[in-house]
């Protein structure tokens, strides 16, 4: 093998032309220049495919003993290695930021999700330019790079169609191609998609059989085939991150029906079955113990009998969803194998970016946004039972109950968000690389962490960590390469120290021991008293003899506990974990959190054609009075369609024209709809259509009176009995002159939502009941534009 001709610690690799004879005439026989050669990594550098599933607990997949069939994972494990002590951060965006940087999540500003970012360095959601992502390093070394699926690492104030795009995958993220979505979750049937930084619509409808996971696999397969057809000498780095199996749990009915009756005996029984199967497979030690159910998690036998059919169906849908996802991961694997390059492709199949999600309430949810708004009580057992056949369908936005999340994390305690315990952070992981793994089918039990992925790939590719990227000196990666363990089952672990923290749930691992403390409960999103940090109760576990953290030794070994508590604090200071922040609503409000916002003042101006505006890009009218005024040109035959819409089927509001008349609809969680229509059609010509909402006040989520106006004259009144206080949607957006995604009202379809007249401008004003009912087109618009 010839020596690599590049010095790769400075990226981009500096151009260094060789000195030599320069002739006057290109026809001169002495004219000679070396041929132009495309940049390539060192010879033998492997392709890389990393698959990161979403919200899958250690005990969910069949490959790690769970009830959900994952034949693709089983196939890769048979030809590769299973790691049963691989760890994540307990939450999605932090895990992804750590995976792609090789640094701890607070080190790259992602202490929690982007929506709760603050001005503190460890929670800012801003990755320092001293910590370039792996994809950028690989691209600048000659790899082809592509990402498919979820990106939750874009700061919320940069997530509008205007960017800036520094944190988007295909700009500052180092991926040459991106197809997927920006944010924490998406409707699997009707997602808000981007290709690069351009908004695109799904290629088909749910009625035509569309599903996001299949679409992502289609694009990944096409890209890999094209890459190998046009650039076979270049290795690829593909990051395949479907939104599955994050809620909403959306899957074709036939996949869910495979599991009919399989969960009728509940989550306690399922944990026992999974635990037995895990020992049978050898993915947990023979001496491991099954952890007990905490009092905060109800027993199956204590759940209402009338609700149990719904609860069982929730799990059937989830199991089908995970199997469906694994099937489409298999399509990507098959495409790589068909190209003849699977043997020299490192496949990381990370089954979950955190533990199973317990954010679906004790009863589960038909629309998970109910819980995020503190309105879960609207989903009564009677309501849930009436919707049992719709779970997983396009009319649902569903999640399963806390008990199922706990069962999917067998044999560990707790769930997603609980970074203190392995239930929140230990995820089954498979590494498949025939050219680099000598004994396939084996188990590896060295302690490993998601920050270890990046240094592993660099070592396997023969690439150094860069000391300079794009002119900025780089800080060292904080992970440890896992390559040493690939062919040495008994090799001493090299990642001996690791802190954990999420919403003040925190822990520390050091040489087999772990000290942990749970501070808050994931499913208690509204209310609930939190202890002072110093009052949190710590537990101590000896991982050399207690794989599952089943036996608390804090009382038996206070010296070790104190040593680890001190070590946690040292690591917390080192990596920007402190100050810890367990605030909730304060972190959702930009000014209180200290992060930027696109919104200025209490007025916002929009123009026709604007769209895909996230809730963080639009002035909030929640829990207050507001008005919407639009200047429209109406044709002689009358107008139809959306003037402005925010949210969609599962919560939101819209001002639109129906049968020529102005109409306002407020949709509460897809459960209650409050329409108000004008008495007469909008006259032909240029007119102002205005909707005023007078909030009742007296707290959150109250109702209000609605009045519709044409040119300042009242033309209709109505009533909204309740509103959503916190969030309309995690994925639906605000659109002007049309509506993308699902629709707020069944009065129109997304395809037929375009306004048939002309919209000159739309303005939202919030926080006042003092209205003139008419906006001077020049004066008020000039004021509104000045506020932008």
Buried (B, 14 or more C-beta within 10 A) or exposed (E): EEEEEBEBBBBBBEEEEEEEEEEEEEEEEEEEEEEEEEEBBBEEBBBBBBBBBBBBBBBBBBBBBBBBBBEBBBBBBEBBBBBBBBBBBBBBBBBBBBBBBBBBBBBBBBBBBBBBBBEBBBBBBBBBBEBBBBBBBBBBBBBBBBBBBBBBBBBBBBBBBEBBBBBBBBBBBBBBBBBBBBBBBBBBBBBBBBEBBEBEBBEEBBEEEBBBBBBBBBBBBEBBBEBBEEBEEBBBBBBBBBBBBBBBBBBBEEBBEEBEEBBBBBBBBBBBBBBEBBBEBEBBBEEBBBBEBEEBBBEBEEBEEEBBEBBBBBBBBBBBBBBBBBBBBBBBBBBBEEBEBBBBBBBBBBBBBBBBBBBBBBBBBBBBBBBBBBBBEBBEBEEBEEBEEBBBBBBBBBBBBBBBBBBBBBBBBBBBBBBBBBBBBBBBBBBBBBEBBEEBEBBBBBBBBBBBBBBBBBBBBBBEBBEBBBEEEBBEBBBBBBBBBBEEEEEEBBBEEBBBBBBBBBBBBBEBBBBBBBBBBBBBBBEEEBEEBEEBEBBBBBBEEBBBBBBBBBEEBEEBBBBBBEBBBEBBEBBBBBEBBBBBEEBBEBEEBEBEBBBEBBBBBBEBEBBBBBBBBBBBBBBBBBBBBBBBEBEEEBBBBBBBBBBBBBBBBBBBBBEBBBBBBBBBBBBEBBBBBBEEBBEBEBBBBBBBBBBBEEEBBBBBBBBBBBBEEBBBEBEBEBBBBBBBBBBBBBBBBBBBBBBBBEBBEBEBBBBBBBBBBBBBBBBEBEBEBBBEBEEBBEBBEEEE
